[in-house]
């Protein structure tokens, strides 16, 4: 996903040029704004900015926000894309989250939404809530720390208005508070501090949190909450971690969360990052083309192979521009959104994509908190996402559709001859001829094929790559094992993917092992990186001790010594040259 397209002499590749032209030549009747037409008498949510929102099961859900003169809100609305109607969500639990503005922190996972923290007008919060769409009930997973009450009690129904005594009212309140206690779960671990304006997503049954503002400091810490075990954990993120910030725009796909911009208390940001949620590894993405200017309180959504940003605040103006990032070319392009009934510039808006339209609601335009509702058609036709990889992954699991069986560590693995042969010269030779008679397998032979010198789990990962061209959730150890397997099965792209995975976690403790493995299995790029790392860290006792392991590979030891001597000689020559040059200048004066 992060591979750059090759550039031509002008610095813009043909693919990037086509990407720009595709946006410029889109039919303008499709790239246009329009107000969302609501049925007569339809409920319209009050004005708000900084509301939390998510799209689940054909509805846009919106909670809380800042209502201007009315303060922070705790109301809850849903908009049906089928009926074009807003309605207030009926909450059937005795408790619900209190008033707050969250800047879009509700996350949908199946039929559940999760809401963390925010700001209630006087206090920054760190409570965690879950709303079940099916039961229409809120559950308080974690109260805000330091005894801060963040719950609103839903009043018990009064069947005799005006006749309920004060004692019965108090009794109902006590009962509701008792039920609140039973509806909370036991949470353990390192709990994040209070904050708002952060990034939050749900991935693999974990609620993940990054950055924000706690009322005093801007943050770039990272946490995960396991939704099955109720355990918080501080994440030791890897890679190029974004600096401290609050209120960036963010969006998530199946594997990555992307963040753009934000504010660190001094300046607005314009940088752009992706975090691999399977490894918590951050990468700063290139901002080629017409990238968004520095801003925060803006929105970010993914549609197709593009990520769109809209609006925000640059410190002077509320913005109304839209920019698109193409994942295939790593190129930003400005989207012409001047057609139709264009919304005013705004920040802290609700923005969600449904089918092929971007919907925005409310926000703040610099003078007024809004409750207008617009949509922007992104594509003329909603083409469903490709299901090829998913389908091929299913094919890998289907024994009834297989026509070849392997045995690895005594366990059967079923696969498809033709697919393996097309994807790998090794398997083509094995299954359709070309290997020695002792290895080659006749097409009509149904006997299982023994595969040696590889573990069952690693062989499954090799098959996953052959079927889908990707490998998911690769640990360090699995990456090393796959590097070896890629050489065994002659899979150059898999080898490159393994090298890219392993180079991110090179450290003094493992660099010698990486060097040996990359040398033995012809991973030249990784070998070069390992050698350069060793040369930079020759003074490390751990690296120095690890050099003893190179007795089995004396050529590597010679290469390190040769490179080290060359580097020192170059440094000495450079120093002498600088001295001579400096003397010459001095004499001229």
Secondary structure, DSSP 8 states (H G I E B T S, - for coil): --------TTS--HHHHHHHHHHHTS-TTTS-EEE----TT-B-----BS-EEEEETTEEEEEEEE-GGG-EEEEEEEEETTTTEEEE----SSEEE-S-B-SS--EEETTEEEEEEEE-SS-EEEEEEEEETTTTEEEEEE--STT---EEE-----SSTTT--HHHHHHHHHHHHHHHHHT----EE----S-BS-EEEEETTEEEEEEEE-SS-EEEEEEEEETTTTEEEE---EES---S-BS-EEEE-SSEEEEEEEE-SS-EEEEEEEEETTTTEEEE---EES---S-BS-EEEEETTEEEEE--B-SS-B---EEEEETTTTEEEEE---SBS-----BS-EEEEETTEEEEEEEE-SS-EEEEEEEEE--SS------HHHHHHHHHH-GGG--EEEEETTEEEEE-HHHHHHH-HHHHHHHHS-S-TTT---TT--S-EE--SS-HHHHHHHHHHHHHS---S--HHHHHHHHHHHHHTT-HHHHHHHHHHHHTT--TTTHHHHHHHHHHTT-HHHHHHHHHHHHHTTT-HHHHHHGGGGGGGHHHHHHHHHHHHHHHHHHHHHHHHHHHHHHHHHHH-
